[in-house]
Amino acid sequence: MTRLFQVFQRYDLDAPTAGVAPTYPDVAKAFGVSATDVTNYLSAARKTFRRLLLDRLRSICGDTAEFESEARHLLRGGLR
């Protein structure tokens, strides 16, 4: 598992289900990186996750209108 995904998992996937919101410095310390690295890892991971989600959604929707509606619903804010 790459460091990028490990940071993403710890901060965005595990923390909300555990009810504990770690800080970037907390995550940085856990992985032995800087808080700036955590910021960069999360940005890259979220961008990749969003791209993969939209690619998959596009492949299963019947048309553009359905895709856009579903994407807005999933991403809560529309396509940007």
C-alpha positions as CSV (number, residue, x, y, z in Angstrom):
1,M,0.0,0.0,0.0
2,T,1.5,3.4,-0.9
3,R,2.1,6.1,1.6
4,L,-0.4,8.3,-0.2
5,F,-3.2,5.8,0.2
6,Q,-2.2,5.1,3.8
7,V,-2.5,8.8,4.7
8,F,-5.8,9.0,2.8
9,Q,-7.2,6.0,4.6
10,R,-6.1,7.2,8.0
11,Y,-7.5,10.7,7.6
12,D,-10.5,10.4,5.3
13,L,-11.7,6.8,5.6
14,D,-10.8,5.6,9.1
15,A,-11.1,8.7,11.2
16,P,-14.8,9.5,10.4
17,T,-15.9,6.0,11.3
18,A,-13.8,6.1,14.5
19,G,-15.4,9.4,15.6
20,V,-12.0,10.9,16.0
21,A,-10.7,13.7,13.8
22,P,-6.9,13.6,13.6
23,T,-5.0,16.7,12.7
24,Y,-2.6,16.9,9.8
25,P,0.3,17.0,12.3
26,D,-1.1,13.9,14.0
27,V,-1.1,12.0,10.7
28,A,2.3,13.4,9.8
29,K,3.8,12.1,13.0
30,A,2.2,8.6,12.6
31,F,3.8,8.3,9.1
32,G,7.0,10.1,9.8
33,V,6.4,12.8,7.2
34,S,5.7,16.6,7.4
35,A,2.3,18.1,7.7
36,T,2.9,19.7,4.3
37,D,3.4,16.1,2.9
38,V,0.1,15.1,4.4
39,T,-1.6,18.1,2.7
40,N,0.0,17.1,-0.6
41,Y,-0.8,13.4,-0.2
42,L,-4.5,14.1,0.6
43,S,-4.8,16.4,-2.3
44,A,-3.4,13.9,-4.7
45,A,-5.4,11.0,-3.3
46,R,-8.7,12.9,-3.3
47,K,-8.1,14.0,-6.9
48,T,-7.4,10.4,-7.9
49,F,-10.4,9.1,-5.9
50,R,-12.7,11.7,-7.6
51,R,-11.4,10.8,-11.1
52,L,-11.8,7.1,-10.5
53,L,-15.3,7.6,-9.0
54,L,-16.5,9.7,-11.9
55,D,-14.9,7.4,-14.5
56,R,-16.7,4.4,-13.0
57,L,-20.0,6.3,-12.7
58,R,-19.8,7.5,-16.3
59,S,-19.4,3.8,-17.4
60,I,-22.6,2.7,-15.6
61,C,-24.9,5.6,-16.3
62,G,-27.2,5.5,-19.3
63,D,-26.7,9.0,-20.5
64,T,-25.2,12.4,-19.7
65,A,-28.1,13.7,-17.7
66,E,-28.1,10.6,-15.4
67,F,-24.4,10.8,-15.0
68,E,-24.5,14.5,-14.0
69,S,-27.4,13.9,-11.6
70,E,-25.7,11.0,-9.9
71,A,-22.3,12.8,-9.8
72,R,-24.0,15.8,-8.1
73,H,-25.6,13.6,-5.6
74,L,-22.4,11.7,-4.8
75,L,-20.2,14.7,-4.6
76,R,-22.7,17.0,-3.0
77,G,-22.0,20.2,-4.9
78,G,-22.0,19.3,-8.6
79,L,-19.3,18.9,-11.0
80,R,-16.4,21.3,-10.7
